[in-house]
Amino acid sequence: MARLSLAAQLFALQAALVVLVLGGVGVATYLQFAGDNARETAEEMLGVAHTLAAVPQVREALEEPDPSAVLQPLAEAVRADTATDFVVVMSPQGVRYSHPDPSEIGRVFRGTIGPAVAGETTFTETYTGTLGPSVRSVVPVVDEGGRVVALVSAGRTVTAVSRELAGRLPVLLAIALPALALAALGSWLVSRWLRRTTHDMGPGELSRMYEYYDAVLHSVREGLVLLDRGGRVQLVNDEARRLLALPAEVAGRPVDELGLPDVLGSALGSGERRSDEIHLTADRIVVVNQAPARWGGSDLGTVVTLRDHTELRALSSELETIRGFAQSLNAQAHEAANQLHTVVSLIELGRAEEALTYATAELELARHLTDAVLAGIAVPELAALVVGKAAEAGERGVELGLGEGAQVPAGIADPRDLVTIVGNLLDNAVDAALEGPEPRWVRLDAGCDAGGFVLRVTDSGTGLDDPEAAFTSGFSTKPTDGMGRGLGLALVRRAVHRHGGTVSAGNAPGGGAELRVRLPVREVLS
């Protein structure tokens, strides 16, 4: 059996339903016509009988020796004028004085005459008489004293009534057939629209497609958001809800009203094509791709895919830190080799005292920073980071130093968050210092006051044109790279906010930038 599409099945169902409804309406209308026709016929026969019963000539003929001689022509004339099948005048006992068939005159009337004999003037019935089944009425003829002296019956056969009813069928068909044609046209138009909408697929195919698509959308590892042409959310899968921390009911809501960060909400709401853009949510880094959704040349909206970049970015940061350590060790190895060659050369030249002085000065310089870091920073991971960043900065021509009395006690925050905060602040400060005049330097100050723990990074660069924008996602004064620029300070802000702290940026009195992080006292005391 050939597969029928949903549109074809719906059309067949609608057609059957329309035929059934119109057939029922037609039968009901026909039955109503039949009932109305029977009532109208009965009323008409009653009127004919009353008219003849009121004629004085009828009462006068009853006084004649042969009433039939007068009543038969009179009754036949009335019958012909009113197009009835019979008009019968009879005695109160039912003996006929007239009849369409003269041979029936003098015989007893077939039908009910009791009500008329009793004086009832509205009696009608359907009865089978000499002419067959007929609709008839029987009324009394009364004299001046009110006595019933005769009866008049007028009737029309059921066959004649049916012929009249058949004459109304064209009217019924004239109503039913256009209604059927209009309903069929409407059903065809609906099925045509449905065929285009469902791509001529059957209910089973649509059901399977929905089940498969729903399973795929909720099982893929990428976040998926479908937006209509007005920027309203139509579909969100589980991964997108997790990455964007979306509420339960988002369908139909504009994407820029979902509580997303301003930059991300504006990007998704614009509907513009985007490729591998890095954006920050409350606690994640996501890669956003956005493209128009088209079908058959028409624009349906926008498809947004999201990939979690948080772990990759963390690994990248750790890799950058390790690479910095390696570069620092390499630079120190080269520097140590140069210093060793210098000391050996001085000794070979017989200048041992100068060699000792040079070696002692270099050792003291290197030990000073290390001792200051170890004495002030009680977090081993952070201490190692600062030492490595200092060596890396020194190789680039920037002096990175620890402020006088700087202290970072243990338990301030999670070591990984501290590495993120301090590492990004120092990287940005070193880059900023390189843009400024000599001498180029970066200072790290840290300590506790009445309000909690305060960390401050100052550089000798040219300062910030817009300090308020420094911690927004996408802010950067450096060229872009494959991992996305403008994330470092934004990541700092996320990490600080996770610990209930605040972060701010400004310009130092000397002209460079100053970035401050404050963590609450409860973090210090924890």
Secondary structure as a PSIPRED ss2 file (coil, helix, strand):
# PSIPRED VFORMAT (PSIPRED V4.0)

   1 M C   1.000  0.000  0.000
   2 A C   1.000  0.000  0.000
   3 R C   1.000  0.000  0.000
   4 L C   1.000  0.000  0.000
   5 S C   1.000  0.000  0.000
   6 L H   0.000  1.000  0.000
   7 A H   0.000  1.000  0.000
   8 A H   0.000  1.000  0.000
   9 Q H   0.000  1.000  0.000
  10 L H   0.000  1.000  0.000
  11 F H   0.000  1.000  0.000
  12 A H   0.000  1.000  0.000
  13 L H   0.000  1.000  0.000
  14 Q H   0.000  1.000  0.000
  15 A H   0.000  1.000  0.000
  16 A H   0.000  1.000  0.000
  17 L H   0.000  1.000  0.000
  18 V H   0.000  1.000  0.000
  19 V H   0.000  1.000  0.000
  20 L H   0.000  1.000  0.000
  21 V H   0.000  1.000  0.000
  22 L H   0.000  1.000  0.000
  23 G H   0.000  1.000  0.000
  24 G H   0.000  1.000  0.000
  25 V H   0.000  1.000  0.000
  26 G H   0.000  1.000  0.000
  27 V H   0.000  1.000  0.000
  28 A H   0.000  1.000  0.000
  29 T H   0.000  1.000  0.000
  30 Y H   0.000  1.000  0.000
  31 L H   0.000  1.000  0.000
  32 Q H   0.000  1.000  0.000
  33 F H   0.000  1.000  0.000
  34 A H   0.000  1.000  0.000
  35 G H   0.000  1.000  0.000
  36 D H   0.000  1.000  0.000
  37 N H   0.000  1.000  0.000
  38 A H   0.000  1.000  0.000
  39 R H   0.000  1.000  0.000
  40 E H   0.000  1.000  0.000
  41 T H   0.000  1.000  0.000
  42 A H   0.000  1.000  0.000
  43 E H   0.000  1.000  0.000
  44 E H   0.000  1.000  0.000
  45 M H   0.000  1.000  0.000
  46 L H   0.000  1.000  0.000
  47 G H   0.000  1.000  0.000
  48 V H   0.000  1.000  0.000
  49 A H   0.000  1.000  0.000
  50 H H   0.000  1.000  0.000
  51 T H   0.000  1.000  0.000
  52 L H   0.000  1.000  0.000
  53 A H   0.000  1.000  0.000
  54 A C   1.000  0.000  0.000
  55 V C   1.000  0.000  0.000
  56 P H   0.000  1.000  0.000
  57 Q H   0.000  1.000  0.000
  58 V H   0.000  1.000  0.000
  59 R H   0.000  1.000  0.000
  60 E H   0.000  1.000  0.000
  61 A H   0.000  1.000  0.000
  62 L H   0.000  1.000  0.000
  63 E C   1.000  0.000  0.000
  64 E C   1.000  0.000  0.000
  65 P C   1.000  0.000  0.000
  66 D C   1.000  0.000  0.000
  67 P H   0.000  1.000  0.000
  68 S H   0.000  1.000  0.000
  69 A H   0.000  1.000  0.000
  70 V H   0.000  1.000  0.000
  71 L H   0.000  1.000  0.000
  72 Q H   0.000  1.000  0.000
  73 P H   0.000  1.000  0.000
  74 L H   0.000  1.000  0.000
  75 A H   0.000  1.000  0.000
  76 E H   0.000  1.000  0.000
  77 A H   0.000  1.000  0.000
  78 V H   0.000  1.000  0.000
  79 R H   0.000  1.000  0.000
  80 A H   0.000  1.000  0.000
  81 D H   0.000  1.000  0.000
  82 T H   0.000  1.000  0.000
  83 A C   1.000  0.000  0.000
  84 T C   1.000  0.000  0.000
  85 D C   1.000  0.000  0.000
  86 F E   0.000  0.000  1.000
  87 V E   0.000  0.000  1.000
  88 V E   0.000  0.000  1.000
  89 V E   0.000  0.000  1.000
  90 M E   0.000  0.000  1.000
  91 S C   1.000  0.000  0.000
  92 P C   1.000  0.000  0.000
  93 Q C   1.000  0.000  0.000
  94 G C   1.000  0.000  0.000
  95 V E   0.000  0.000  1.000
  96 R E   0.000  0.000  1.000
  97 Y C   1.000  0.000  0.000
  98 S C   1.000  0.000  0.000
  99 H C   1.000  0.000  0.000
 100 P C   1.000  0.000  0.000
 101 D C   1.000  0.000  0.000
 102 P H   0.000  1.000  0.000
 103 S H   0.000  1.000  0.000
 104 E H   0.000  1.000  0.000
 105 I C   1.000  0.000  0.000
 106 G C   1.000  0.000  0.000
 107 R C   1.000  0.000  0.000
 108 V E   0.000  0.000  1.000
 109 F C   1.000  0.000  0.000
 110 R C   1.000  0.000  0.000
 111 G C   1.000  0.000  0.000
 112 T C   1.000  0.000  0.000
 113 I C   1.000  0.000  0.000
 114 G H   0.000  1.000  0.000
 115 P H   0.000  1.000  0.000
 116 A H   0.000  1.000  0.000
 117 V H   0.000  1.000  0.000
 118 A C   1.000  0.000  0.000
 119 G C   1.000  0.000  0.000
 120 E C   1.000  0.000  0.000
 121 T C   1.000  0.000  0.000
 122 T C   1.000  0.000  0.000
 123 F E   0.000  0.000  1.000
 124 T E   0.000  0.000  1.000
 125 E E   0.000  0.000  1.000
 126 T E   0.000  0.000  1.000
 127 Y E   0.000  0.000  1.000
 128 T E   0.000  0.000  1.000
 129 G E   0.000  0.000  1.000
 130 T C   1.000  0.000  0.000
 131 L C   1.000  0.000  0.000
 132 G E   0.000  0.000  1.000
 133 P E   0.000  0.000  1.000
 134 S E   0.000  0.000  1.000
 135 V E   0.000  0.000  1.000
 136 R E   0.000  0.000  1.000
 137 S E   0.000  0.000  1.000
 138 V E   0.000  0.000  1.000
 139 V E   0.000  0.000  1.000
 140 P E   0.000  0.000  1.000
 141 V E   0.000  0.000  1.000
 142 V E   0.000  0.000  1.000
 143 D C   1.000  0.000  0.000
 144 E C   1.000  0.000  0.000
 145 G C   1.000  0.000  0.000
 146 G C   1.000  0.000  0.000
 147 R C   1.000  0.000  0.000
 148 V E   0.000  0.000  1.000
 149 V E   0.000  0.000  1.000
 150 A E   0.000  0.000  1.000
 151 L E   0.000  0.000  1.000
 152 V E   0.000  0.000  1.000
 153 S E   0.000  0.000  1.000
 154 A E   0.000  0.000  1.000
 155 G E   0.000  0.000  1.000
 156 R E   0.000  0.000  1.000
 157 T E   0.000  0.000  1.000
 158 V H   0.000  1.000  0.000
 159 T H   0.000  1.000  0.000
 160 A H   0.000  1.000  0.000
 161 V H   0.000  1.000  0.000
 162 S H   0.000  1.000  0.000
 163 R H   0.000  1.000  0.000
 164 E H   0.000  1.000  0.000
 165 L H   0.000  1.000  0.000
 166 A H   0.000  1.000  0.000
 167 G C   1.000  0.000  0.000
 168 R C   1.000  0.000  0.000
 169 L H   0.000  1.000  0.000
 170 P H   0.000  1.000  0.000
 171 V H   0.000  1.000  0.000
 172 L H   0.000  1.000  0.000
 173 L H   0.000  1.000  0.000
 174 A H   0.000  1.000  0.000
 175 I H   0.000  1.000  0.000
 176 A H   0.000  1.000  0.000
 177 L H   0.000  1.000  0.000
 178 P H   0.000  1.000  0.000
 179 A H   0.000  1.000  0.000
 180 L H   0.000  1.000  0.000
 181 A H   0.000  1.000  0.000
 182 L H   0.000  1.000  0.000
 183 A H   0.000  1.000  0.000
 184 A H   0.000  1.000  0.000
 185 L H   0.000  1.000  0.000
 186 G H   0.000  1.000  0.000
 187 S H   0.000  1.000  0.000
 188 W H   0.000  1.000  0.000
 189 L H   0.000  1.000  0.000
 190 V H   0.000  1.000  0.000
 191 S H   0.000  1.000  0.000
 192 R H   0.000  1.000  0.000
 193 W H   0.000  1.000  0.000
 194 L H   0.000  1.000  0.000
 195 R H   0.000  1.000  0.000
 196 R H   0.000  1.000  0.000
 197 T H   0.000  1.000  0.000
 198 T H   0.000  1.000  0.000
 199 H C   1.000  0.000  0.000
 200 D C   1.000  0.000  0.000
 201 M C   1.000  0.000  0.000
 202 G C   1.000  0.000  0.000
 203 P H   0.000  1.000  0.000
 204 G H   0.000  1.000  0.000
 205 E H   0.000  1.000  0.000
 206 L H   0.000  1.000  0.000
 207 S H   0.000  1.000  0.000
 208 R H   0.000  1.000  0.000
 209 M H   0.000  1.000  0.000
 210 Y H   0.000  1.000  0.000
 211 E H   0.000  1.000  0.000
 212 Y H   0.000  1.000  0.000
 213 Y H   0.000  1.000  0.000
 214 D H   0.000  1.000  0.000
 215 A H   0.000  1.000  0.000
 216 V H   0.000  1.000  0.000
 217 L H   0.000  1.000  0.000
 218 H H   0.000  1.000  0.000
 219 S H   0.000  1.000  0.000
 220 V C   1.000  0.000  0.000
 221 R C   1.000  0.000  0.000
 222 E C   1.000  0.000  0.000
 223 G E   0.000  0.000  1.000
 224 L E   0.000  0.000  1.000
 225 V E   0.000  0.000  1.000
 226 L E   0.000  0.000  1.000
 227 L E   0.000  0.000  1.000
 228 D E   0.000  0.000  1.000
 229 R C   1.000  0.000  0.000
 230 G C   1.000  0.000  0.000
 231 G C   1.000  0.000  0.000
 232 R E   0.000  0.000  1.000
 233 V E   0.000  0.000  1.000
 234 Q E   0.000  0.000  1.000
 235 L E   0.000  0.000  1.000
 236 V E   0.000  0.000  1.000
 237 N C   1.000  0.000  0.000
 238 D H   0.000  1.000  0.000
 239 E H   0.000  1.000  0.000
 240 A H   0.000  1.000  0.000
 241 R H   0.000  1.000  0.000
 242 R H   0.000  1.000  0.000
 243 L H   0.000  1.000  0.000
 244 L H   0.000  1.000  0.000
 245 A C   1.000  0.000  0.000
 246 L C   1.000  0.000  0.000
 247 P C   1.000  0.000  0.000
 248 A C   1.000  0.000  0.000
 249 E C   1.000  0.000  0.000
 250 V C   1.000  0.000  0.000
 251 A C   1.000  0.000  0.000
 252 G C   1.000  0.000  0.000
 253 R C   1.000  0.000  0.000
 254 P E   0.000  0.000  1.000
 255 V H   0.000  1.000  0.000
 256 D H   0.000  1.000  0.000
 257 E H   0.000  1.000  0.000
 258 L C   1.000  0.000  0.000
 259 G C   1.000  0.000  0.000
 260 L C   1.000  0.000  0.000
 261 P C   1.000  0.000  0.000
 262 D H   0.000  1.000  0.000
 263 V H   0.000  1.000  0.000
 264 L H   0.000  1.000  0.000
 265 G H   0.000  1.000  0.000
 266 S H   0.000  1.000  0.000
 267 A H   0.000  1.000  0.000
 268 L H   0.000  1.000  0.000
 269 G H   0.000  1.000  0.000
 270 S H   0.000  1.000  0.000
 271 G C   1.000  0.000  0.000
 272 E C   1.000  0.000  0.000
 273 R C   1.000  0.000  0.000
 274 R E   0.000  0.000  1.000
 275 S E   0.000  0.000  1.000
 276 D E   0.000  0.000  1.000
 277 E E   0.000  0.000  1.000
 278 I E   0.000  0.000  1.000
 279 H E   0.000  0.000  1.000
 280 L E   0.000  0.000  1.000
 281 T C   1.000  0.000  0.000
 282 A C   1.000  0.000  0.000
 283 D C   1.000  0.000  0.000
 284 R C   1.000  0.000  0.000
 285 I E   0.000  0.000  1.000
 286 V E   0.000  0.000  1.000
 287 V E   0.000  0.000  1.000
 288 V E   0.000  0.000  1.000
 289 N E   0.000  0.000  1.000
 290 Q E   0.000  0.000  1.000
 291 A E   0.000  0.000  1.000
 292 P E   0.000  0.000  1.000
 293 A E   0.000  0.000  1.000
 294 R E   0.000  0.000  1.000
 295 W E   0.000  0.000  1.000
 296 G C   1.000  0.000  0.000
 297 G C   1.000  0.000  0.000
 298 S E   0.000  0.000  1.000
 299 D E   0.000  0.000  1.000
 300 L E   0.000  0.000  1.000
 301 G E   0.000  0.000  1.000
 302 T E   0.000  0.000  1.000
 303 V E   0.000  0.000  1.000
 304 V E   0.000  0.000  1.000
 305 T E   0.000  0.000  1.000
 306 L E   0.000  0.000  1.000
 307 R E   0.000  0.000  1.000
 308 D E   0.000  0.000  1.000
 309 H C   1.000  0.000  0.000
 310 T H   0.000  1.000  0.000
 311 E H   0.000  1.000  0.000
 312 L H   0.000  1.000  0.000
 313 R H   0.000  1.000  0.000
 314 A H   0.000  1.000  0.000
 315 L H   0.000  1.000  0.000
 316 S H   0.000  1.000  0.000
 317 S H   0.000  1.000  0.000
 318 E H   0.000  1.000  0.000
 319 L H   0.000  1.000  0.000
 320 E H   0.000  1.000  0.000
 321 T H   0.000  1.000  0.000
 322 I H   0.000  1.000  0.000
 323 R H   0.000  1.000  0.000
 324 G H   0.000  1.000  0.000
 325 F H   0.000  1.000  0.000
 326 A H   0.000  1.000  0.000
 327 Q H   0.000  1.000  0.000
 328 S H   0.000  1.000  0.000
 329 L H   0.000  1.000  0.000
 330 N H   0.000  1.000  0.000
 331 A H   0.000  1.000  0.000
 332 Q H   0.000  1.000  0.000
 333 A H   0.000  1.000  0.000
 334 H H   0.000  1.000  0.000
 335 E H   0.000  1.000  0.000
 336 A H   0.000  1.000  0.000
 337 A H   0.000  1.000  0.000
 338 N H   0.000  1.000  0.000
 339 Q H   0.000  1.000  0.000
 340 L H   0.000  1.000  0.000
 341 H H   0.000  1.000  0.000
 342 T H   0.000  1.000  0.000
 343 V H   0.000  1.000  0.000
 344 V H   0.000  1.000  0.000
 345 S H   0.000  1.000  0.000
 346 L H   0.000  1.000  0.000
 347 I H   0.000  1.000  0.000
 348 E H   0.000  1.000  0.000
 349 L C   1.000  0.000  0.000
 350 G C   1.000  0.000  0.000
 351 R C   1.000  0.000  0.000
 352 A H   0.000  1.000  0.000
 353 E H   0.000  1.000  0.000
 354 E H   0.000  1.000  0.000
 355 A H   0.000  1.000  0.000
 356 L H   0.000  1.000  0.000
 357 T H   0.000  1.000  0.000
 358 Y H   0.000  1.000  0.000
 359 A H   0.000  1.000  0.000
 360 T H   0.000  1.000  0.000
 361 A H   0.000  1.000  0.000
 362 E H   0.000  1.000  0.000
 363 L H   0.000  1.000  0.000
 364 E H   0.000  1.000  0.000
 365 L H   0.000  1.000  0.000
 366 A H   0.000  1.000  0.000
 367 R H   0.000  1.000  0.000
 368 H H   0.000  1.000  0.000
 369 L H   0.000  1.000  0.000
 370 T H   0.000  1.000  0.000
 371 D H   0.000  1.000  0.000
 372 A H   0.000  1.000  0.000
 373 V H   0.000  1.000  0.000
 374 L H   0.000  1.000  0.000
 375 A H   0.000  1.000  0.000
 376 G H   0.000  1.000  0.000
 377 I E   0.000  0.000  1.000
 378 A C   1.000  0.000  0.000
 379 V C   1.000  0.000  0.000
 380 P H   0.000  1.000  0.000
 381 E H   0.000  1.000  0.000
 382 L H   0.000  1.000  0.000
 383 A H   0.000  1.000  0.000
 384 A H   0.000  1.000  0.000
 385 L H   0.000  1.000  0.000
 386 V H   0.000  1.000  0.000
 387 V H   0.000  1.000  0.000
 388 G H   0.000  1.000  0.000
 389 K H   0.000  1.000  0.000
 390 A H   0.000  1.000  0.000
 391 A H   0.000  1.000  0.000
 392 E H   0.000  1.000  0.000
 393 A H   0.000  1.000  0.000
 394 G H   0.000  1.000  0.000
 395 E H   0.000  1.000  0.000
 396 R C   1.000  0.000  0.000
 397 G C   1.000  0.000  0.000
 398 V C   1.000  0.000  0.000
 399 E E   0.000  0.000  1.000
 400 L E   0.000  0.000  1.000
 401 G E   0.000  0.000  1.000
 402 L E   0.000  0.000  1.000
 403 G C   1.000  0.000  0.000
 404 E C   1.000  0.000  0.000
 405 G C   1.000  0.000  0.000
 406 A C   1.000  0.000  0.000
 407 Q C   1.000  0.000  0.000
 408 V E   0.000  0.000  1.000
 409 P C   1.000  0.000  0.000
 410 A C   1.000  0.000  0.000
 411 G C   1.000  0.000  0.000
 412 I C   1.000  0.000  0.000
 413 A C   1.000  0.000  0.000
 414 D C   1.000  0.000  0.000
 415 P H   0.000  1.000  0.000
 416 R H   0.000  1.000  0.000
 417 D H   0.000  1.000  0.000
 418 L H   0.000  1.000  0.000
 419 V H   0.000  1.000  0.000
 420 T H   0.000  1.000  0.000
 421 I H   0.000  1.000  0.000
 422 V H   0.000  1.000  0.000
 423 G H   0.000  1.000  0.000
 424 N H   0.000  1.000  0.000
 425 L H   0.000  1.000  0.000
 426 L H   0.000  1.000  0.000
 427 D H   0.000  1.000  0.000
 428 N H   0.000  1.000  0.000
 429 A H   0.000  1.000  0.000
 430 V H   0.000  1.000  0.000
 431 D H   0.000  1.000  0.000
 432 A H   0.000  1.000  0.000
 433 A H   0.000  1.000  0.000
 434 L H   0.000  1.000  0.000
 435 E C   1.000  0.000  0.000
 436 G C   1.000  0.000  0.000
 437 P C   1.000  0.000  0.000
 438 E C   1.000  0.000  0.000
 439 P C   1.000  0.000  0.000
 440 R C   1.000  0.000  0.000
 441 W E   0.000  0.000  1.000
 442 V E   0.000  0.000  1.000
 443 R E   0.000  0.000  1.000
 444 L E   0.000  0.000  1.000
 445 D E   0.000  0.000  1.000
 446 A E   0.000  0.000  1.000
 447 G E   0.000  0.000  1.000
 448 C E   0.000  0.000  1.000
 449 D E   0.000  0.000  1.000
 450 A C   1.000  0.000  0.000
 451 G C   1.000  0.000  0.000
 452 G E   0.000  0.000  1.000
 453 F E   0.000  0.000  1.000
 454 V E   0.000  0.000  1.000
 455 L E   0.000  0.000  1.000
 456 R E   0.000  0.000  1.000
 457 V E   0.000  0.000  1.000
 458 T E   0.000  0.000  1.000
 459 D E   0.000  0.000  1.000
 460 S C   1.000  0.000  0.000
 461 G C   1.000  0.000  0.000
 462 T C   1.000  0.000  0.000
 463 G C   1.000  0.000  0.000
 464 L C   1.000  0.000  0.000
 465 D C   1.000  0.000  0.000
 466 D C   1.000  0.000  0.000
 467 P H   0.000  1.000  0.000
 468 E H   0.000  1.000  0.000
 469 A H   0.000  1.000  0.000
 470 A C   1.000  0.000  0.000
 471 F C   1.000  0.000  0.000
 472 T C   1.000  0.000  0.000
 473 S C   1.000  0.000  0.000
 474 G C   1.000  0.000  0.000
 475 F C   1.000  0.000  0.000
 476 S C   1.000  0.000  0.000
 477 T C   1.000  0.000  0.000
 478 K C   1.000  0.000  0.000
 479 P C   1.000  0.000  0.000
 480 T C   1.000  0.000  0.000
 481 D C   1.000  0.000  0.000
 482 G C   1.000  0.000  0.000
 483 M C   1.000  0.000  0.000
 484 G C   1.000  0.000  0.000
 485 R C   1.000  0.000  0.000
 486 G C   1.000  0.000  0.000
 487 L C   1.000  0.000  0.000
 488 G H   0.000  1.000  0.000
 489 L H   0.000  1.000  0.000
 490 A H   0.000  1.000  0.000
 491 L H   0.000  1.000  0.000
 492 V H   0.000  1.000  0.000
 493 R H   0.000  1.000  0.000
 494 R H   0.000  1.000  0.000
 495 A H   0.000  1.000  0.000
 496 V H   0.000  1.000  0.000
 497 H H   0.000  1.000  0.000
 498 R H   0.000  1.000  0.000
 499 H C   1.000  0.000  0.000
 500 G C   1.000  0.000  0.000
 501 G C   1.000  0.000  0.000
 502 T E   0.000  0.000  1.000
 503 V E   0.000  0.000  1.000
 504 S E   0.000  0.000  1.000
 505 A E   0.000  0.000  1.000
 506 G E   0.000  0.000  1.000
 507 N E   0.000  0.000  1.000
 508 A C   1.000  0.000  0.000
 509 P C   1.000  0.000  0.000
 510 G C   1.000  0.000  0.000
 511 G C   1.000  0.000  0.000
 512 G C   1.000  0.000  0.000
 513 A E   0.000  0.000  1.000
 514 E E   0.000  0.000  1.000
 515 L E   0.000  0.000  1.000
 516 R E   0.000  0.000  1.000
 517 V E   0.000  0.000  1.000
 518 R E   0.000  0.000  1.000
 519 L E   0.000  0.000  1.000
 520 P C   1.000  0.000  0.000
 521 V H   0.000  1.000  0.000
 522 R H   0.000  1.000  0.000
 523 E H   0.000  1.000  0.000
 524 V H   0.000  1.000  0.000
 525 L H   0.000  1.000  0.000
 526 S C   1.000  0.000  0.000
